[in-house]
Amino acid sequence: MVFRKKMLFAGVVALIFSAGLILFSGFPGNIINGNAEREYSAHAGILNNVGNVFVNQSSVSGIRNMLDFAPEAESKGFRNINSVPRKIFVAFEVVSRGAVVARVPLPLAGITDQGVVYVQAKLPAMLPPQGVDIFVWRNGQVQPIQRGAQAQNEVSVQIPLVNGENYICFIIKLNNRIWGRSRVIRVQSPGAEEKIEPQPVPPSDYWPEANGKGLNPPPQQPVKQYLCFTQTARGNVVTDIPSPLDGTTGEGILDANIVLPKDVPGKNVDVYLWNNGSESLAKRRAGGGARILSKVVLASGYNYICTFMKSGGKYVGRSPMVRVKSNVMSSIARFELSWDGSGDVDLHLDCEPKGLHVYYGGRTTNNNGTHINLDVDNMSGFGPENIRVFSLGEETKFRCFVNYYSGGDKLNVTVRYFDRTNKLVNTYNKVFTRGMIQGSADFHSASWVVGDFKVAP
């Protein structure tokens, strides 16, 4: 019994000593002075072992709050992020081709041989109940991700990297004012440079197969071929040109990473994504070597996808076609929104008598046999935004409408309606002008009512 008490006493002493090492090792000092990297290296071992020692979590969190590369980023001339209040994201990681490159709380630094990474985070539990807007910050540039996000939502975005050091963090805004941010991490990258292309040869792709399914792809010849086209889902490569051209995913949305050839026809071109007979604009007036990030909405089953270029309204180039099999749940109706410029346009689906409203502020409903979901809220331009009706308890009459939240003087807006077989039923178009901007989440006089749709279970 005496031996056990001595062992218990020794354990308590070790516990106190371990906590003391963390709390009193002078950890915050040099970080405040700007040398975050040295402090990171010196104390990584201690923090790595925190999981093996029972210490007061609030104390550890308080110390970890100091651990980021904000002063280092500021010293390199990027916008001052150090003065922004920090509400720490515990789960925040950068993924490259399925492998974790950097993670909060550790490691905060990583290296990748890719020019594009996938960053994802789980929001803190303590967020204002009205919802917040989420942005990603990289080297002083801010990109919107999600509006109206709630506590513990998962957010993600694919971002290009520059050659050298990339400093990345998440920012939370409330009523358009910064409410908090995550720690800053550092990722070393060769940059988003174009891959070395082989001489263009007719690729072995799924064009004939798509034609055989009546999908009517754009002309195959004569156009310039470009081979840089990668699609990822949750950081994992699904298809990659020149290979593989075939892939499978459980997701309903893919990230498309398109790199144009250096010698595009003319000064610049318009770039489109083509998917199962439907084309959507990805970028206007893109130059040679441009890198374009976009989204691809997948239907359940096989999806045939390519990108193409237009100049003066004529086809001048295309990528090989890839085939992606998606195991996403089949929908009985789908609404897809896209537009042709920078701006924030929002897709809404509601049924007022039943109190249903699916949009960026309420992205899913799943009760009484009714399951509807908004896949993505695109805040920066072009779309797509996509609402799927997976199941209904009974036939329901929905109103589909679009709000012009913010943007330029003129946007051409398109909504496509697909049936339960993912067949394109109808396409609706409208030109939005600046006077129609409302910045509203609700239905109002300036909303574009796309139509009323009866959807059967």
Secondary structure, 3 states (H helix, E strand, C coil): CHHHHHHHHHHHHHHHHHHHHHHHCCHHHHHHHCCHHHHHHHHHHHHHCHHHCCCCHHHHHHHHCCCCCHHHHHHCCCCCCCCCCCCCCCEEEEEECCEEEEEECCCCEEECCCCEEEEEEECCCCCCCCCEEEEEEECCEEEEEEEEECCCCEEEEEEECCCEEEEEEEEEEECCEEEEECCCEEEEECCCCCCCCCCCCCCCCCHHHHHHCCCCCCCCCCCEECCEEEEEECCEEEEEECCCCEEEECCCEEEEEEECCCCCCCCCEEEEEEECCEEEEEEEEECCCCEEEEEEECCCEEEEEEEEEEECCEEEEECCCEEEEECCCCCCEEEEEEECCEEEEEEEEEEHHHCEEEECCECEEEECCEEEEECCCCCCECCCEEEEEEECCCCEEEEEEEEEEEECCEEEEEEEEECCCCCEEEEEEEEEEHHHCCCCCCCCCCCEEEEEEEECC
